Amino acid sequence: MILEVATLNVIAGRELEFETAFRKASDIIASMSGYVSHQLQRCIEHPNRYVLLVNWDSLEDHTEGFRGSIQYDEWRALLHHFYEPFPTVEHYSLVMENHL
């Protein structure tokens, strides 16, 4: 499994509008092949900064499947106009996991 980590800096003052649009966009990403789960977290220190965490079966499910899809065009239309600057996106693989 691959973890996509996207740092999203939303234009100040547009946070609630972004969160509303993200709820709609969540259905899009959740419908994609290779999608496992996602969560959106808002920064306490910088309320216009969010982190999007998406678990994918493989890197290609995100980079080729989702980003190359018609659904990605809809995702982009819903969300990309909120970002300044454009998000940083990185992918991670699990090294260790511990549950209490």
Secondary structure, DSSP 8 states (H G I E B T S, - for coil): -EEEEEEEEB-TT-HHHHHHHHHHHHHHHHTSTTEEEEEEEE-SSSTTEEEEEEEESSHHIIIIIITTSHHHHHHHHHHGGGBSS--EEEEEE-S-----
